[in-house]
């Protein structure tokens, strides 16, 4: 199956991402969606070659050269499909590399054993820092001491919280 003749060349998304390359994996934090992704070595290598100038067939050949093993094109297509699923490819090129009706199990069945690990991306969602229950600074209106960074709440008859909070007579000490 040759998708190069009908598909745009894959391009990795780089904007609003924090990327950390490790020995056997690449960690990617998406600042836009607050998701963290862990790409195994195969997925990371495919993503690295997605420069908008390298075709699927060329990526397959580069992987084969790096691993000194035969790499079926389906392995590259599976990686591209996962990269698109986790929004790690630019939108313009992303949809062209989906594997309709083919999942990881079917790829294993089709390609059999290869020396290269099948591409894997593990993803988790991370709440933005503002939503993580930060404690209130001194002087802010509070309802009880556990809301305060100082763990101390004192009477303050002038405390007027911003809407929609209810009026309070206490403030963080």
N, C-alpha and C positions, 0 to 999 in steps of 0.2 A: 504494500500500500504506500503510495507516494503522494503526500499532501503538499509537497513543495511547489508543485506546478499550479496549485489552485489557492494556496494560502499565503498570507503575508508572512514575513519573517518574524519570528518571535522576539519581543523586546521586554526585558525585565523592567519592572517598575522600580524606581529608585527614590521617588519623591516621598517625603514624610515617612521614611523608614529609617530605623536604626539597625545597622547590620554588624554583627560580630562573628567573624570566621574563627572556628576552632579546628582542632585536628581532624575530627571525623564528622563534623556537623557544622551547620551555619545557623545562627540564631538571628531572627528578624523580628523586630518590634515595629508594628504598624501604628504610628502615632495618630492616624486618622480614625482607625476602628478600635484602637486600644486592644489589639490582639497580638499575641506573641506566637511565633511559628518556629519550629525546629525542623530544619531540612537535613535529612541524612546525606551522606557523602554523594550519592548518586543524584538526588534532587538538587543539591547545592551545585554540583558540576554542571548540570543542565541549565540551571538558572544563571550561572556565571557566563555561559556561552550565549545566552539570549541577549544579544547586543543590537538586534534589528538588522544585522548584516549577515548572520550565519543561519543557513537553512537547517531544517530538521535532519536531512541526510548528512550535512557537515557536522552537526552536533553529534550525531551517532558515530561518525568517523573519529571525531576528537575524543569521545569517550573510549572508543575501541583502542585508540593510540595510547591513551593514559593508562588503561588497564591491561593492555596487551591481551585482550580477549574480544571475542565476537560480541557485538552489542546489537540485538534486534531493534529495529526502528520502533516497535511497540513500546519498548522501555522508555524511549525519549518521549513518545506521544503520551504515555501514562504520566510522566513527570510534568509535561506541559499542561495536561488536563488538571493535575493537582495544583500546579502553580496558578492556573486560571481560577480554580475553585476558591483559593485563598487570596485572590486578588493581588497576586505578586507579578502579574504580567500587565503591561499597558493595555488598556481597554481595546484599542484599535486592532491588536493582533490576537487578543485572548480567545475569542469565541471560535476561531478557526481550528484550534487544536483539541477540541473536545473529542472524546472517544465515545460516540453514541453507542450505548448498549454494551460497552466493554468495561469491566471492572478489574480490580487487581487479580482476583482469582482466575478470570478468563485470560488475562495476560500471561499468568504463570502457566496455565494450561497450553496456551499457544506457543510460547517461547521455550518452555521447559526450563531446565537448569541453565543459568548463565553465571559466569564468574563474578559478575557485577550484581550488587544488591539491587533489588527493585526500589524505585524511588518512594520515599516515605516522607510525609510532612505531618507533623503533629502540631496542633494549634490549641491555644487556650485564650480565653478572654480575660482582660485585666481591666478593672474599673479605673476610671481616671482618679487622680489623687484627690480632687475636690469631693468625690463621692465616698471617700473611705472613712468618713466619720472623724474628721480632724477636730481636735478639742478647741474650745473657745479661748481667746487671749484675755488678759486682765482688762476689766472695764466693760466687757460685753455682757449683755443681759443673759441670765441663765435661769433654769428652773431647779437645778440641783447640782451639787458639787461634782458629780461624775461628768458633767458637760464641760468642765473647766480644765485647762492645761495645768493649773495650779492645784486642782482638786479641792478648791476652796471657793465657796459661794458666800457672799455677805449681803446684808440688807442694804438696799440703795433705792431710796424713794424716787429718785429722778431717772431711773433706768427706763428708757422707752425703746423697745426693739424695733427694727425695721419691719414693715408689713411682710408677710401675713402673720407674723408671730403675735401671740397675745401679750398684752402688757405684763410686766413683771416688776416685782419690788426687790429683786436680787440681781447682783452682778458678780462676775468672776473677780476674785481678789488677786 
